[in-house]
Amino acid sequence: MKKPSKREQTLYALRVAGYHLDSEAFLRLRIDNRVSYEVALENWYRGQDIKKAGIPCGCFQCKATKQA
């Protein structure tokens, strides 16, 4: 199994930030990883769409609290 690239990991983290409406994490990820605003915003909204669809979050925090 191929390990995800740093960019793929960043895009996933942006979706998680969107899922949790965490604007601070969104901004930090966007700036630290030099992701364009359009791409970052697209992944933010994708995270919100996942939440609206009722799909449980797969992030480590939610798994640790058994919300996933």
C-alpha positions as CSV (number, residue, x, y, z in Angstrom):
1,M,0.0,0.0,0.0
2,K,1.4,3.4,-1.1
3,K,1.9,6.0,1.6
4,P,-0.1,9.2,0.8
5,S,2.0,12.2,-0.3
6,K,2.4,15.2,1.9
7,R,-0.1,17.1,-0.4
8,E,-2.6,14.3,-0.1
9,Q,-2.3,14.4,3.7
10,T,-2.7,18.1,3.7
11,L,-5.9,18.0,1.5
12,Y,-7.3,15.3,3.8
13,A,-6.5,17.5,6.8
14,L,-8.3,20.4,5.1
15,R,-11.4,18.2,4.6
16,V,-11.3,17.3,8.3
17,A,-11.0,21.0,9.2
18,G,-14.1,21.7,7.1
19,Y,-15.9,18.8,8.7
20,H,-15.3,20.3,12.1
21,L,-15.6,24.0,11.0
22,D,-12.1,24.6,12.4
23,S,-11.1,27.8,10.6
24,E,-7.8,28.1,12.5
25,A,-6.6,24.7,11.3
26,F,-7.8,25.6,7.8
27,L,-5.7,28.8,7.8
28,R,-2.6,27.2,9.3
29,L,-2.7,24.3,6.9
30,R,-3.2,26.6,3.9
31,I,-0.3,28.8,4.8
32,D,2.1,26.2,6.1
33,N,1.7,24.0,3.1
34,R,1.3,26.7,0.4
35,V,-2.0,25.4,-0.9
36,S,-3.9,27.8,-3.1
37,Y,-7.0,29.4,-1.7
38,E,-9.2,27.8,-4.3
39,V,-8.0,24.2,-3.6
40,A,-8.1,24.7,0.1
41,L,-11.6,26.1,0.0
42,E,-12.8,23.2,-2.3
43,N,-11.5,20.7,0.3
44,W,-13.1,22.7,3.2
45,Y,-16.5,22.5,1.5
46,R,-16.0,18.8,0.7
47,G,-15.5,18.2,4.4
48,Q,-18.7,20.1,5.2
49,D,-20.5,18.0,2.5
50,I,-19.3,14.8,4.1
51,K,-20.7,15.9,7.4
52,K,-24.1,16.9,5.9
53,A,-24.2,13.5,4.2
54,G,-24.1,11.9,7.7
55,I,-20.7,10.1,7.1
56,P,-18.8,9.8,10.3
57,C,-15.5,11.6,10.6
58,G,-12.4,9.4,10.4
59,C,-9.9,11.7,12.1
60,F,-7.9,10.6,15.1
61,Q,-9.7,12.8,17.6
62,C,-13.1,11.4,16.7
63,K,-11.8,7.9,16.7
64,A,-10.3,8.4,20.1
65,T,-13.6,9.7,21.5
66,K,-15.5,7.0,19.6
67,Q,-17.6,9.5,17.6
68,A,-16.5,7.9,14.3
